[in-house]
Amino acid sequence: MRPSTWKTVLFPVLGVFGALVLWELVTRVFETRLPGPVQTWEVSKLYVLEPLTKRGEMDQGILLFAWQSLKLVFQGYALALVLGVPLGFALGLSKTFQTTVDPIIQLLRPVSPLAWLPLGLVLLDRSGPAALFTIALCSMWPTVLNIAAGVRAVPQDYMNVARVLRLSPAKTFFKVLVPATIPYMFTGFRVSLGIAWLAIVAAEMLTGAAGLGGFLWQEYNALVYEHILLCIVAIGSIGFVLDRAMMLLEARFRASA
């Protein structure tokens, strides 16, 4: 194994190990109610060692909880892309449309998932569709804005060549605009996916749905701090994996383009 590969593997491992040691020292020295990693493992290991066991609706292995959350996230994220990608291209291609719609986007974009979920429950009456509504509405904006920025950044020379070659609007779109905006597009996709993952946790905490957010809220009410920390570690780990998966997808897409 090359030295650079050793560094790539070794340094992150050392960083995680150092964080665990620091966490354990802080809990022992300051004697806080926060459990250390050893105690957290002892209390929570059943959920990790039996990750696919279902003992009850809110008593499942950590992978089952994660799967319930991920199903909603992927559905809401897909809806966000269906809505966000065309809107982003429309904003980038038409200055008139951008001027008209941009104030609405800037008004809706900062609204928290905690504010959208009650409205979703009022409109849709059920927690599942309301969660999808919340995820899609919260996570679509990075995709919209990055695609619009990518379209506006396409060099005018590209469009001039398309006119000289007399490409149809459809061919210009798919052969010129889309390839040129791929870096912007995937940046938006990555940020949107992270926001979708954040939104589902908030939605489950409010609705009590059987997922990582719902389990975390249940254990907070039961004062089982070890399970709260287990959920936090699981949420962070899955978010990290999702981000890296999106990076690999982008690299493969660019290589094949």
Secondary structure, DSSP 8 states (H G I E B T S, - for coil): --HHHHHHHHHHHHHHHHHHHHHHHHHHHH--SS--HHHHHHHHHHHHHSTT-EEETTEE-HHHHHHHHHHHHHHHHHHHHHHHHHHHHHHHH-HHHHHHHHHHHHHHTT--HHHHHHHHHHHH-SHHHHHHHHHHHHHHHHHHHHHHHHHHTS-HHHHHHHHHTT--HHHHIIIIIHHHHHHHHHHHHHHHHHHHHHHHHHHHHHHT-SSHHHHHHHHHHTT-HHHHHHHHHHHHHHHHHHHHHHHHHHHHHHHH-
